[in-house]
Amino acid sequence: MKVYRPLKKEELKTAYKDFTKIIADNLLVDGYELKGRKLIKQSNDLFHIIHLDTRGSWMGISDSFKTEISICSVYDTDTFILNYELTASKKIEDLVPKIRNYYRITQEYLLLADFLTRKIRESILPYFSQYKSSKDILNNLSKFKLDNTTEITERNSNLIIYCELANKTDLKSAEILIDRLTKYRKINVDDKIIKHTELLLDLIQKKQMGRS
């Protein structure tokens, strides 16, 4: 039986840094660059993102981490540049059969980095290859559901809005934004957020993206 050796708490930060760099170096040939904890590749007007979330909990760094998969519009500066929650977010177990999300990092993290790299190449990169541009998102809207207001589907809505803006179309965006404004006004959201949402709605309704 293989026994994995735990790391001391003071060793975790360095181990995570090394672990993330190994995966980043492995995926450099696939076009991914490491920015913070995120491996990012631009594909036309989308970003393909693999987030190695080693932050732990509010109590401090943990010996386990999770992997988040995301697609983000290059125009969605609120999400990407300001580092808000990523759009079209999926857990790695949604895409990789029989994998666990919360893996513990041990002294054998070199083996874990190799394993995770292989799984990313086998299942994650083919998933991303289905969505090379915003047009691919719009052609597959049924894959990005907005059936309710759960965290995941709310993230999908931002991706849809910016993909529709990029293509000067309105399939769902006006409905999403009107619903947001209704909710924001009920709960007295900051006026800047309301004005930003109104601006997006105006752009969608006038189909003036790129001409304003």
One Martini backbone bead per residue (centre of mass of N, CA, C, O) as a GRO file, in nm:
protein
  212
    1MET     BB    1   0.095   0.037   0.023
    2LYS     BB    2   0.055   0.368  -0.035
    3VAL     BB    3   0.227   0.633   0.139
    4TYR     BB    4   0.144   0.957   0.219
    5ARG     BB    5   0.322   1.242   0.306
    6PRO     BB    6   0.294   1.485   0.509
    7LEU     BB    7   0.282   1.824   0.565
    8LYS     BB    8   0.380   2.093   0.698
    9LYS     BB    9   0.243   2.393   0.740
   10GLU     BB   10   0.514   2.555   0.657
   11GLU     BB   11   0.524   2.390   0.364
   12LEU     BB   12   0.275   2.460   0.187
   13LYS     BB   13   0.340   2.720   0.030
   14THR     BB   14   0.583   2.607  -0.128
   15ALA     BB   15   0.441   2.361  -0.250
   16TYR     BB   16   0.226   2.515  -0.410
   17LYS     BB   17   0.418   2.676  -0.584
   18ASP     BB   18   0.555   2.433  -0.716
   19PHE     BB   19   0.304   2.286  -0.820
   20THR     BB   20   0.201   2.514  -1.005
   21LYS     BB   21   0.459   2.542  -1.180
   22ILE     BB   22   0.462   2.263  -1.301
   23ILE     BB   23   0.194   2.284  -1.452
   24ALA     BB   24   0.267   2.538  -1.609
   25ASP     BB   25   0.509   2.418  -1.760
   26ASN     BB   26   0.350   2.187  -1.896
   27LEU     BB   27   0.128   2.405  -2.036
   28LEU     BB   28   0.293   2.595  -2.219
   29VAL     BB   29   0.270   2.430  -2.489
   30ASP     BB   30  -0.060   2.492  -2.480
   31GLY     BB   31  -0.073   2.824  -2.402
   32TYR     BB   32  -0.021   2.864  -2.095
   33GLU     BB   33  -0.049   3.108  -1.832
   34LEU     BB   34   0.070   3.234  -1.530
   35LYS     BB   35  -0.175   3.396  -1.300
   36GLY     BB   36  -0.111   3.324  -1.017
   37ARG     BB   37  -0.358   3.060  -0.996
   38LYS     BB   38  -0.385   3.101  -1.312
   39LEU     BB   39  -0.454   2.937  -1.613
   40ILE     BB   40  -0.404   3.110  -1.932
   41LYS     BB   41  -0.600   3.131  -2.242
   42GLN     BB   42  -0.630   3.271  -2.553
   43SER     BB   43  -0.945   3.262  -2.756
   44ASN     BB   44  -0.983   3.512  -2.902
   45ASP     BB   45  -1.271   3.631  -2.707
   46LEU     BB   46  -1.140   3.426  -2.498
   47PHE     BB   47  -1.097   3.265  -2.182
   48HIS     BB   48  -0.899   3.004  -2.058
   49ILE     BB   49  -0.948   2.856  -1.726
   50ILE     BB   50  -0.723   2.742  -1.458
   51HIS     BB   51  -0.797   2.697  -1.114
   52LEU     BB   52  -0.569   2.680  -0.845
   53ASP     BB   53  -0.715   2.642  -0.532
   54THR     BB   54  -0.498   2.729  -0.241
   55ARG     BB   55  -0.633   2.913  -0.007
   56GLY     BB   56  -0.845   2.790   0.156
   57SER     BB   57  -0.950   2.922   0.447
   58TRP     BB   58  -1.019   3.153   0.693
   59MET     BB   59  -0.804   2.985   0.879
   60GLY     BB   60  -0.622   2.907   0.633
   61ILE     BB   61  -0.410   2.706   0.517
   62SER     BB   62  -0.434   2.409   0.330
   63ASP     BB   63  -0.388   2.057   0.228
   64SER     BB   64  -0.613   2.145   0.025
   65PHE     BB   65  -0.751   2.148  -0.311
   66LYS     BB   66  -0.893   2.314  -0.601
   67THR     BB   67  -1.053   2.286  -0.932
   68GLU     BB   68  -1.120   2.537  -1.179
   69ILE     BB   69  -1.336   2.593  -1.458
   70SER     BB   70  -1.314   2.850  -1.727
   71ILE     BB   71  -1.511   3.097  -1.909
   72CYS     BB   72  -1.410   3.415  -2.060
   73SER     BB   73  -1.454   3.724  -2.151
   74VAL     BB   74  -1.252   3.985  -2.260
   75TYR     BB   75  -1.486   4.207  -2.176
   76ASP     BB   76  -1.491   4.099  -1.869
   77THR     BB   77  -1.351   4.299  -1.638
   78ASP     BB   78  -1.494   4.231  -1.374
   79THR     BB   79  -1.401   3.934  -1.364
   80PHE     BB   80  -1.097   3.930  -1.458
   81ILE     BB   81  -0.943   4.187  -1.358
   82LEU     BB   82  -1.099   4.204  -1.065
   83ASN     BB   83  -1.134   3.904  -0.957
   84TYR     BB   84  -1.384   3.767  -0.973
   85GLU     BB   85  -1.596   3.549  -1.032
   86LEU     BB   86  -1.607   3.309  -1.248
   87THR     BB   87  -1.714   3.208  -1.549
   88ALA     BB   88  -1.833   2.920  -1.640
   89SER     BB   89  -1.824   2.728  -1.391
   90LYS     BB   90  -1.624   2.435  -1.305
   91LYS     BB   91  -1.565   2.141  -1.186
   92ILE     BB   92  -1.349   1.892  -1.248
   93GLU     BB   93  -1.566   1.656  -1.201
   94ASP     BB   94  -1.748   1.745  -1.449
   95LEU     BB   95  -1.502   1.645  -1.670
   96VAL     BB   96  -1.366   1.420  -1.481
   97PRO     BB   97  -1.367   1.104  -1.438
   98LYS     BB   98  -1.334   1.005  -1.102
   99ILE     BB   99  -1.260   1.268  -0.978
  100ARG     BB  100  -1.129   1.470  -0.735
  101ASN     BB  101  -1.118   1.781  -0.600
  102TYR     BB  102  -1.010   1.734  -0.306
  103TYR     BB  103  -0.674   1.755  -0.270
  104ARG     BB  104  -0.395   1.644  -0.121
  105ILE     BB  105  -0.091   1.775  -0.014
  106THR     BB  106   0.226   1.628  -0.045
  107GLN     BB  107   0.546   1.515  -0.082
  108GLU     BB  108   0.415   1.391  -0.369
  109TYR     BB  109   0.347   1.642  -0.573
  110LEU     BB  110   0.479   1.553  -0.838
  111LEU     BB  111   0.272   1.330  -0.901
  112LEU     BB  112   0.019   1.510  -0.892
  113ALA     BB  113   0.101   1.704  -1.121
  114ASP     BB  114   0.113   1.485  -1.339
  115PHE     BB  115  -0.177   1.385  -1.313
  116LEU     BB  116  -0.323   1.657  -1.365
  117THR     BB  117  -0.206   1.710  -1.642
  118ARG     BB  118  -0.327   1.462  -1.782
  119LYS     BB  119  -0.628   1.532  -1.723
  120ILE     BB  120  -0.631   1.800  -1.869
  121ARG     BB  121  -0.557   1.685  -2.151
  122GLU     BB  122  -0.791   1.472  -2.170
  123SER     BB  123  -1.052   1.683  -2.076
  124ILE     BB  124  -1.015   2.000  -2.074
  125LEU     BB  125  -0.905   2.079  -2.355
  126PRO     BB  126  -1.143   1.957  -2.519
  127TYR     BB  127  -1.353   2.142  -2.396
  128PHE     BB  128  -1.232   2.412  -2.493
  129SER     BB  129  -1.235   2.340  -2.807
  130GLN     BB  130  -1.552   2.402  -2.831
  131TYR     BB  131  -1.458   2.717  -2.727
  132LYS     BB  132  -1.302   2.955  -2.930
  133SER     BB  133  -1.561   3.149  -2.920
  134SER     BB  134  -1.844   3.332  -2.884
  135LYS     BB  135  -1.998   3.175  -3.105
  136ASP     BB  136  -1.986   2.900  -2.960
  137ILE     BB  137  -2.158   2.983  -2.723
  138LEU     BB  138  -2.417   3.069  -2.887
  139ASN     BB  139  -2.438   2.772  -3.025
  140ASN     BB  140  -2.443   2.659  -2.690
  141LEU     BB  141  -2.662   2.762  -2.471
  142SER     BB  142  -2.765   2.490  -2.340
  143LYS     BB  143  -2.483   2.463  -2.170
  144PHE     BB  144  -2.580   2.759  -2.033
  145LYS     BB  145  -2.764   2.782  -1.777
  146LEU     BB  146  -3.084   2.978  -1.656
  147ASP     BB  147  -3.299   2.834  -1.451
  148ASN     BB  148  -3.156   2.986  -1.208
  149THR     BB  149  -2.990   3.139  -0.900
  150THR     BB  150  -2.737   3.007  -0.895
  151GLU     BB  151  -2.409   3.047  -0.897
  152ILE     BB  152  -2.346   2.917  -1.172
  153THR     BB  153  -2.568   3.058  -1.351
  154GLU     BB  154  -2.476   3.347  -1.295
  155ARG     BB  155  -2.207   3.314  -1.441
  156ASN     BB  156  -2.326   3.255  -1.719
  157SER     BB  157  -2.458   3.532  -1.777
  158ASN     BB  158  -2.203   3.697  -1.831
  159LEU     BB  159  -2.107   3.543  -2.076
  160ILE     BB  160  -2.356   3.593  -2.253
  161ILE     BB  161  -2.356   3.898  -2.261
  162TYR     BB  162  -2.063   3.938  -2.390
  163CYS     BB  163  -2.112   3.762  -2.640
  164GLU     BB  164  -2.350   3.931  -2.750
  165LEU     BB  165  -2.201   4.197  -2.773
  166ALA     BB  166  -1.979   4.091  -2.973
  167ASN     BB  167  -2.240   4.005  -3.183
  168LYS     BB  168  -2.489   4.191  -3.190
  169THR     BB  169  -2.696   4.045  -2.983
  170ASP     BB  170  -3.035   3.906  -2.861
  171LEU     BB  171  -3.127   3.628  -2.669
  172LYS     BB  172  -3.088   3.701  -2.324
  173SER     BB  173  -2.975   3.972  -2.204
  174ALA     BB  174  -3.216   4.158  -2.150
  175GLU     BB  175  -3.354   3.968  -1.951
  176ILE     BB  176  -3.124   3.953  -1.747
  177LEU     BB  177  -3.092   4.265  -1.690
  178ILE     BB  178  -3.380   4.326  -1.599
  179ASP     BB  179  -3.373   4.129  -1.361
  180ARG     BB  180  -3.137   4.261  -1.215
  181LEU     BB  181  -3.258   4.544  -1.173
  182THR     BB  182  -3.493   4.453  -1.000
  183LYS     BB  183  -3.320   4.333  -0.771
  184TYR     BB  184  -3.134   4.575  -0.707
  185ARG     BB  185  -3.369   4.775  -0.626
  186LYS     BB  186  -3.480   4.605  -0.385
  187ILE     BB  187  -3.171   4.595  -0.233
  188ASN     BB  188  -2.993   4.848  -0.272
  189VAL     BB  189  -2.779   4.880  -0.474
  190ASP     BB  190  -2.530   5.018  -0.594
  191ASP     BB  191  -2.537   5.271  -0.826
  192LYS     BB  192  -2.301   5.176  -1.009
  193ILE     BB  193  -2.421   4.898  -1.078
  194ILE     BB  194  -2.679   5.000  -1.207
  195LYS     BB  195  -2.548   5.175  -1.430
  196HIS     BB  196  -2.392   4.944  -1.563
  197THR     BB  197  -2.643   4.773  -1.631
  198GLU     BB  198  -2.782   4.991  -1.804
  199LEU     BB  199  -2.558   5.008  -2.017
  200LEU     BB  200  -2.575   4.717  -2.118
  201LEU     BB  201  -2.871   4.733  -2.203
  202ASP     BB  202  -2.833   4.958  -2.410
  203LEU     BB  203  -2.636   4.807  -2.593
  204ILE     BB  204  -2.819   4.573  -2.661
  205GLN     BB  205  -3.070   4.730  -2.772
  206LYS     BB  206  -2.884   4.897  -2.993
  207LYS     BB  207  -2.640   4.749  -3.113
  208GLN     BB  208  -2.340   4.931  -3.035
  209MET     BB  209  -2.102   4.759  -3.032
  210GLY     BB  210  -1.820   4.951  -3.138
  211ARG     BB  211  -1.991   5.250  -3.199
  212SER     BB  212  -1.970   5.436  -2.926
   0.00000   0.00000   0.00000
